[in-house]
Amino acid sequence: MTTWFTGDEHFTHANIIKYCKRPFASVEEMNAAIIERHNARVKDGDVVYHLGDFVFKNTVKGYAAKLNGSHIFIRGNHDKDRLSGILEITIEKQRIVLCHYAMRVWNASHYGAWQLYGHSHGTLPPIGKQYDVGVDNNNFAPVSFEELREKLKDVPIHNPIKREEK
């Protein structure tokens, strides 16, 4: 079983193509490409965390049924379903804070916890061990825990509360 992270799919949201300069001619082409790229990576039995803005003005169930894996949804600003806004998980002893929005600080950030986010569509630089898992930042496909571990392994820990000794 592989654990995956993604976000900001914006299924059915035609204007997101223009807003984010997505390389698709139509919303149908975008929807099909994101589904195809997701299913090329994710297998049945895998777990996928979606960090907000999954679908625009429609229900999650219709599009989730087209995607491989078991799905856990975090609420984004376009989501209407009752979803969690933040989730803390641990995978292989790695603490991870999941939220649609990037944070300046997060639980255990000064101990090396990761913070995964979306919302910014690849335009917001991370602070410390953060990563934008949104599709615009990841070739319109989910990113795996293993890939994130490799990307974040040499990133310094962000410790905004570190004070000089007196």
Summary of the structure (lengths in Angstrom):
residues: 166
radius of gyration: 16.0
end to end distance: 48.9
largest distance: 61.1
contacts: 514
relative contact order: 0.20
helix: 23%
strand: 23%
